[in-house]
Amino acid sequence: MPIRKNRWYGERDPKTTLFGAIVVSLTVIECIAAQESAATVRTRRLRLPLRHSTSVVRLILAIAVLGVALVAALPVSASPKSDMANKRAQAEAARAQLAQLGAQLEPAIERYNKAMEELKQVNADIAFNQKQIAVTESNLKVSQTELSAKLQQSYRVGEPDLVASVLGQQSLSQILAISELFDRSQHQAADLIGGLQQSKTTLTRQHHDLQVSQDRAKALQAQREQEKLAINQGIAQEKSLVSGLEGEIAQLIQEEQARQDELRRKALAALAATQAATGAAGNDQISVGGSVDSAASSSSADAGGSIQLPPTDGSIGSQAVAAAMQFLGTPYVWGGAAPGGFDCSGLTMYAYGQIGIGLAHYTGDQWNEGAHVPSDQLLPGDLVFFGSDLHHVGMYIGGGQFIHAPQTGDVVKISDLGSASDFAGAVRPY
């Protein structure tokens, strides 16, 4: 469901307000003139002397009324600090709407990722089928050549006479050898014909498989373009939401990046200190987890007063968490799976790829790339999924927190798992 565009109400148009003030002033003057005219008539009927000061009073009143109206029509200018505060409040409201719109775009982004993953596999199938077709066609030519040579030989010299050959032998071993030779010759011809037929059948099937793969590739390319169009339309809607607030939005994003960079710095420093202390003590029992303080969050869903340190037990999950936390503050980029920018499944795929575990760049595939884990048995490194359509994924880091790439206009951050109402389940991909 599309989000209603936020309307930013500006100041009153000074020209319109001034015009209204003038109209009001003229109306007041006209009323004063009408009252004075009536007074003049009464004065003449009573034959009382006219006072010349009446016109002057009327003029003074008119000027006073017009002056008051003009002053009232002037726009009230806000102080620079007040204007900046209003702009920031508008930017924060717009960013909240961006987050909602970004969440709505995530299913389309993951469908795009799915199409890309399937297209990658289909293209691999096409390449494999083409290679197999080339091999089969080569074998077919060899079989055809051998069969043609045998048929030509049989035509030139004729078929050998088995009875005459056997009668011409002087021992039983020679008779058996001649019989075996005749038998092999007959089987060789049959094998050539059978192999030729099998190669033709295989070639037909391979051509069919190739056509199916090529048709599937075209369908996936069309689906990819359709999802890309929907995503770009959503991004255009996002841009319209922040029209006139680009600078303030950019400032909010920079502040969030700085906050996450500081969290990353503190986490890595605390982790290094923990490892150094463990090594100095000569203790073989390596600590698991811990926490560091974080700044105040800009969202109730983000990590609060502290964040969980990656465990130092050397497990696969802890290594994946450490790899992911290197990218705290990295901008969200839809379809991204590299340090320059990540989407949700791109971040988890890249982090696990750094420790030699391959995952697909699609939440639906990642859901099936490991053992499912109950929510009360989560370990650092487990993938956590959200939404009935599994449109979002993050990585559990311990302490009820997870790291993820949320949506367009945000950065890789740590959030509280308990604040996610659409938690769907978890997978341990190792």
Secondary structure, DSSP 8 states (H G I E B T S, - for coil): -------------HHHHHHHHHHHHHHHHHHHHHHHHHHHHHHHHHT----THHHHHHHHHHHHHHHHHHHHHS-----HHHHHHHHHHHHHHHHHHHHHHHHHHHHHHHHHHHHHHHHHHHHHHHHHHHHHHHHHHHHHHHHHHHHHHHHHHHHHH----HHHHHHT-SSHHHHHHHHHHHHHHHHHHHHHHHHHHHHHHHHHHHHHHHHHHHHHHHHHHHHHHHHHHHHHHHHHHHHHHTTT-HHHHHHHHHHHHHHHHHHHHHHHHHHHHHHHHHHHHT-SS-----EEE----SSTTB--SEEE----S--HHHHHHHHHHTTTT-BB-TT-EETTEE-HHHHHHHHHHTTT----SSHHHHTTSSEEE-GGG--TT-EEEETTTT-EEEEEEETTEEEE--STT-BSEEEEGGG-TTEEEEEE--
